């Protein structure tokens, strides 16, 4: 995972996988299934030209062929499930893929990627540039990489980008500890009105799991 400064949110570009297995529109059914099995992925982007993403083939797109393998769907079922029955008879990626593909830009934040995955009920997103050219893949697992930041990294991030910035005159009186991703802030500060903001900003540090804010006003100041 690429490191960025603590004051800058991590983006999709920081956690995405840049080695991507992609299909072309004429990739055959068996080759698609073999690629998914070999690389242990549940979906693959389909590209054409110089890498422009035109669709995505997922396991769900392949399943109708197995579902209707032993019986032909009746007329009513065909009408009710036109998309699935069409895919059951398809043999190439261009006929199997879901299009347009749901994609994301490299500069999108991790929360934006997580929300898009949740809203669309998908596990992986092709990452594309402004021209739609494939640059990488980001998965749910990639988004969780941020929680692999060490406690020491998180402690330094909070101290530099929260405590020292909010409390330039009393930051030395604030102790920051992080254990298993849980941050604790203790001590006394001159401006008590900034305590809620300090808690909020600590929560927003990438990789923090929870925050215990025990800051108090320094009444003697």
C-alpha positions in Angstrom: 0.0 0.0 0.0 1.3 3.4 -1.0 1.7 5.8 1.8 0.5 9.3 1.7 0.8 12.2 4.2 -1.5 11.9 7.2 -3.4 15.0 6.3 -4.4 13.7 2.8 -7.1 11.0 2.6 -6.1 7.7 1.1 -7.5 7.1 -2.4 -8.3 4.1 -4.5 -4.9 4.6 -6.2 -3.2 3.9 -2.9 -4.7 0.5 -2.4 -5.8 -0.8 -5.8 -4.2 -3.8 -7.6 -2.4 -2.7 -10.7 -1.8 -6.2 -12.1 -5.2 -6.9 -13.8 -6.4 -9.9 -15.7 -8.9 -8.6 -18.3 -11.0 -10.2 -21.1 -11.6 -9.1 -24.6 -15.2 -9.1 -26.1 -14.4 -12.3 -28.0 -13.0 -14.3 -25.0 -14.8 -17.6 -24.9 -16.9 -19.0 -22.0 -14.5 -21.7 -20.9 -11.6 -19.3 -21.0 -13.5 -16.9 -18.8 -14.3 -19.6 -16.3 -10.7 -20.8 -16.3 -9.4 -17.3 -15.7 -11.7 -16.8 -12.7 -10.6 -20.1 -11.3 -6.9 -19.6 -11.9 -6.8 -16.1 -10.4 -9.4 -16.7 -7.8 -11.6 -13.7 -8.7 -15.3 -13.5 -9.0 -15.4 -10.9 -11.8 -13.2 -9.7 -14.7 -13.3 -6.5 -16.7 -13.8 -6.6 -20.5 -11.7 -4.2 -22.5 -11.4 -3.2 -26.1 -9.0 -1.0 -28.1 -6.2 0.3 -25.9 -7.7 -0.8 -22.7 -11.1 1.0 -22.5 -13.5 -0.9 -20.1 -16.7 -1.8 -21.9 -18.2 -4.2 -19.4 -17.6 -6.7 -16.6 -18.2 -10.5 -16.5 -19.0 -11.9 -13.1 -19.7 -15.4 -11.8 -23.4 -14.4 -11.8 -23.2 -13.9 -15.5 -21.9 -17.4 -16.0 -24.3 -19.2 -13.7 -27.4 -19.2 -16.1 -25.6 -21.6 -18.4 -25.3 -24.1 -15.6 -28.8 -23.4 -14.3 -30.4 -24.1 -17.7 -28.0 -26.9 -18.6 -30.3 -29.8 -17.9 -33.7 -28.2 -18.9 -34.8 -25.6 -21.4 -36.8 -22.8 -19.8 -40.5 -22.6 -20.7 -42.0 -19.6 -22.5 -43.1 -17.9 -19.4 -39.7 -18.3 -17.7 -38.0 -17.0 -20.8 -40.2 -13.9 -20.8 -39.7 -13.4 -17.1 -35.9 -13.8 -17.2 -34.9 -12.6 -20.7 -31.4 -11.5 -19.5 -30.5 -14.8 -17.8 -31.9 -17.0 -20.6 -30.0 -15.0 -23.2 -26.8 -15.4 -21.2 -27.4 -19.1 -20.9 -27.0 -19.4 -24.7 -24.0 -17.1 -24.9 -20.5 -18.2 -25.4 -18.4 -15.0 -25.6 -17.7 -12.2 -23.2 -19.4 -9.5 -25.2 -22.7 -11.4 -24.8 -22.2 -12.4 -21.2 -20.9 -9.1 -19.8 -22.8 -6.6 -17.7 -22.6 -3.2 -19.4 -22.0 -0.4 -18.8 -19.5 -1.4 -16.3 -19.6 0.2 -12.8 -16.2 1.8 -12.5 -14.3 4.2 -10.2 -11.5 6.8 -10.7 -8.1 6.4 -9.0 -8.5 9.7 -7.1 -11.8 8.5 -5.4 -11.6 8.2 -1.6 -11.9 4.8 0.1 -15.3 5.7 1.6 -16.6 6.6 -1.9 -15.4 3.2 -3.2 -17.0 1.4 -0.2 -20.3 3.2 -0.7 -20.4 2.4 -4.4 -19.7 -1.3 -3.8 -22.4 -1.4 -1.2 -25.0 0.5 -3.3 -24.4 -1.8 -6.3 -23.8 -5.0 -4.4 -20.5 -5.7 -6.0 -17.2 -6.9 -4.6 -14.7 -5.4 -7.2 -14.5 -2.2 -9.2 -12.4 -1.6 -12.3 -10.4 1.6 -11.8 -10.3 3.8 -14.9 -8.9 7.2 -15.9 -10.8 10.0 -17.5 -10.8 8.2 -20.9 -12.2 5.0 -19.4 -8.9 3.2 -19.7 -8.3 0.4 -17.2 -5.7 1.3 -14.6 -6.3 -1.3 -11.9 -8.9 -3.2 -9.8 -10.0 -2.4 -6.3 -11.7 -5.0 -4.2 -13.4 -5.1 -0.8 -10.2 -6.6 0.6 -8.1 -3.8 -0.8 -10.3 -1.3 1.1 -9.5 -3.1 4.3 -5.7 -2.7 3.8 -6.0 0.7 5.4 -6.6 -1.0 8.7 -3.1 -2.7 8.5 -1.4 0.6 9.4 0.6 0.1 12.6 -0.4 1.7 15.9 2.9 3.7 15.8 1.9 5.1 12.3 -1.5 6.0 13.6 -0.2 7.6 16.7 2.2 9.8 14.8 -0.5 10.7 12.3 -2.9 11.9 15.1 -0.2 13.8 16.9 1.0 15.7 13.8 -2.3 16.2 12.0 -4.8 16.6 14.8 -3.2 17.5 18.1 -0.4 19.8 17.0 -2.6 21.6 14.5 -5.6 22.1 16.8 -3.6 22.8 20.0 -0.4 24.5 19.0 0.1 26.0 22.5 -0.9 23.0 24.6 -0.1 20.0 22.4 2.7 18.9 24.7 0.1 18.4 27.5 -1.8 15.9 25.3 -0.9 12.2 25.3 -1.9 10.1 22.2 -1.9 6.3 22.4 -3.2 3.8 19.9 -3.7 0.1 20.7 -5.1 -2.3 18.0 -6.4 0.7 16.1 -8.2 2.3 19.0 -6.9 5.8 19.8 -7.0 7.4 23.2 -6.4 11.2 23.8 -5.8 12.3 27.3 -4.6 15.6 28.8 -5.6 19.2 29.2 -5.9 21.8 26.5 -6.4 25.6 26.5 -9.3 25.8 24.1 -11.9 23.3 25.3 -14.3 24.2 22.4 -12.0 22.3 20.1 -12.2 19.1 22.0 -15.2 17.7 20.0 -13.4 18.6 16.7 -10.3 16.8 17.9 -12.4 13.7 18.5 -14.0 14.0 15.1 -10.8 14.4 13.3 -9.2 11.5 15.1 -12.1 9.3 14.0 -11.5 10.4 10.4 -7.8 9.3 10.4 -7.5 6.4 8.0 -7.1 3.1 9.8 -8.6 4.2 13.2 -11.2 1.8 14.5 -12.5 3.8 17.5 -11.6 6.8 19.6 -11.6 7.5 23.4 -11.4 11.2 23.9 -10.5 12.1 27.5 -9.3 15.7 26.9 -10.2 18.3 29.4 -10.1 22.0 29.7 -7.1 23.5 31.4 -8.9 25.9 33.7 -5.6 27.3 35.0 -4.6 28.6 31.5 
